[in-house]
């Protein structure tokens, strides 16, 4: 209302009262008009060409890039290498070699972000996206998810572990450090972090997205339908087919860990059994 009143007031106050108030026609200046059309157009074309070339360079991975598959799911990152080696929560790459990530999501939209490398790309269900980078020193760098994807979004973290080329070759050929030289319990403790179990299952009894591992083995767990004793078979099924028996009060959001080999499953079970 105030705007309308002010508009009507100014329309009346500053109306033209007689023909003498009409301004004189302005004669055009063809050179000036051509200049302010041509010069900005040339500047825009230069900036566009420069930016487009940089965009193509950033988006197109070099032909000798090492390709790794990335799968995002609530709330962890899985990585698969050309020889079939897999890892969770740790992206292992060689130094001084371009790496191309081909990514997709199993559930909702995620976003893969490595601040140290200045690269970020949305990870979408039902389609592939990609990005590439080249690490220039042996070190460890943080990965974040920067697209809100649920209650544990802030815990959807991973590490980029940069190896020398020889160490990377050894790591890949070993199947990602199979832990064959470790006792099952110690290997399970490593997997607890590597497989991002710590994002949902605490070790101190604190409630999380999933039941705490403290005192879990041997107890009777109340399910959404019935109850079950937590023994080795229950734990194995919960790792490989987590939605087969869902604990009362929790949502069926845990992904199946079918990529784990037999020793890894056994190691996790042994680790859980010691959390009393």
N, C-alpha and C positions, 0 to 999 in steps of 0.2 A: 504493500500500500504506500509506504513511504517513497519507494522508487517511482511509482506512478505519479504521486503528487509532485515530486521534484521534477519529473520529466515534463509534466503539463506546465509547471511554473516557468521553466527555462524556455519552453516552446513559445510561451506568450511573451516573456520578457525580451527575448532576443529575436523576435520575428522581424522580417524585413518590412519596413513601414512605407517606403516609396522606391521607385525605380532607380533613383540615383545611388542607392546602396548596392546595386549589383556590381560585383568586381569586374575589372577589365579582363578580357580573354588573355591567356598566357600563350605566347608563341613558342612552339616546340623547338628543342635543340637536338637535332638529329644525331650529332656526334656524341653528345652526352648520353642520350638514350641508348645508342648502340654500345657505348662503353660499359654502362651498368648492366647490360645484358650479356655481352661477350666475355668480359673479364670474370664475373662470378661463374659463368658456365665453364670456362677453362679451368678455374680453380677447383670446381666440383669434380670435373673429369680427372684432374691430376690426383686429387685426394682419393677418389673412387678407385682409380687404377692402382694406386699405391696400397690402399687398404685391401682390395680384392686379391692382389698378389700375396700379401701377408696372410690373408684368410686361407687361400689355397695351400700355402706352405704349412700353416698350422694344422689344417684338416687332413692333409694327404701324407700318410706315413711313407717313409722311404721304402724302396722295394726290398731292401735287405732286412727289414724289421723282423724281430722275433715275436711271433703271435701267441698270445695267451687268451684263453676264454675266461670270462668273468661272469659269475651268476650272483645276483643280489637276491636276498630273501630275508624276511623278518626273522632275526635282525643280525645277519652275518653276511660275509662275502666269501664265496667259493671261487677257487682258481684252478684251471686245468691246463696242463702244458701239452705240447704236441706229442710227447711220447706216452701220454696217459697219466702221468704223475699228477696228483691233486693235492691241494692244500686249502685250509680254511683259516681266514684271519691273517694270513701272511702271504704277500705277493713277493716271490723271489725273482730277481731279474739280474742280468749281467751288466757290468759297468761298461760305459763307452760303446753301447750298441742300442740302436733304436728299438723300442718295444711298442708293439701295437696291441691294445686291449679290445677284444670284441665282446660286447657286454649285452646281457639281457636280464630280465627280472622274472622270478617265479610267482610273484604276487602283485605288489603295488609298485608305484613309481619310486625309485630311489635316485640318488645322485652321487656319483663317484668323484671325490675331490681330493687331490694331493696338493696342499698349499705350497709345499717346497718346490714343486715343479710347475706351478701356475697352470694346472690343467683341471678341468671339471667338465663332466658330461652326465646328462640324465640317463638313467638306466630304466628301460621301459619293458612292461610285459608284452609278449606277442610280437616283438620286433627287436632288431639288433641296432645298437649304436656303438660307436668306437671313438677312441682317442689314442694318441701316441705321445711318447716322451723318450728322452735319453738321459739316464743318470750319469753324472760325470765324476762321481766319487763313491767309494765303498762306504756305506753308512746305512742307517735305518731311518725311515721317514714315516710320518703319520698319515693315515687315510681316514677321511670322514665321509659320512652320508649327509648331504646338505639338502635333502628333500624330506620333509616330515613324513614319516612312514609308520607311525604308531607309538605306543607307550614307551618302547625301548629304543626310539630313534637315536637319542644321544649316545647310546651305548653301541651303536652299529659302527664299530671301529675296525681298522686293520692296520697292518704295517707293511711298508715296502722295504724289503731287505735286499740291499744291493751287494752282490758278490763280485769278486774278480771272475774273469771268464772261466778259468780252470776250476775254481771252487763252485761256480754255478753248474758247470757240467757234471761235477761229482755229485752235487745235491740232486740234480734232476735224475741222473742215472741210478742213484740210490733209492729212488721212489719218494723223494722228499724227506729223507732222514727217517727210516723205518723204525728206529728205536730198537733194533734187534739186539743191541748190546746192553739194553737196560732191563732191569726187573719190571714186571708188568705194572706194579704199583707206581713206580717212578715215571714210567712212560705214560701211564694214565694221567698223572698230575700235569705233565706237559700237554697232553691232548686236551685236558680240561680248559686250558687257556687257548691253545691253538684252534680248537673247534668251537670256540666262543660259548662253551657251556657256562662260563662264569657270568655271562650277560643275563642269564635267566635263573640259574640255580646257585644259591649261596652255599657256603660251607659253615656258616655260623648260626644257622637256624632262622635267619631273617627271611621274611616272605618276599617273594619275587614273582616274576611272570610264571615260573614253575616252582615245584616243591624244592625246599632246601635239601642238600645231600647229607646234612648232619643228621645222624641217627636214622637214616632212611632204610638201610639194609636190615631186614629182619622184622620190620614193623608191618602191621596190617593197614593198608591204605584204603580209605573210603573212596570209591569211584563214583562217577555220575550214574552208574548202574551197577550196584553190587559192591563188592570189596575184593581185595586181592592181597596175598602175602608177598612182600618185596623180597624175592629171591633172585638167583642168577637168571632164570628164564624170564622173569618179569622185567628185569633191567634190560636184558637183551632185546625183548620185544619193544620196550619203551624207546630204545635207541633207534631201532630199525623201522618200527611201525608205531610211532608215538601216539597216533590217534586211535589205536585199537582199544586202549584202556585209558580214559581220561580221568584224572583225579578230580574229585568233587571240589568245586570252588575255583577251578582253573579253566581257561579257554583252550580249545584244541588248535594252538598256533605253532606248536613245535614242528619244524620240518623233519622229514625222515633222513637219517644219516646213512643211507644205503651205500655211499661211496667209501665207507670205512671198510678196511679189510678185517679178517678174523682176529688178528693179533691186536689191532686197535680197539675193537669192540671188547675183547677180553681185558685189555689194559684199563679201559674206562670202568668196567665193572669192578675190577680189583681195587681201583682207586676209590670208587663209591663205597665199597665194603669197609674201607678203613676209616671212613668219616663218621666216627661214633662220638 
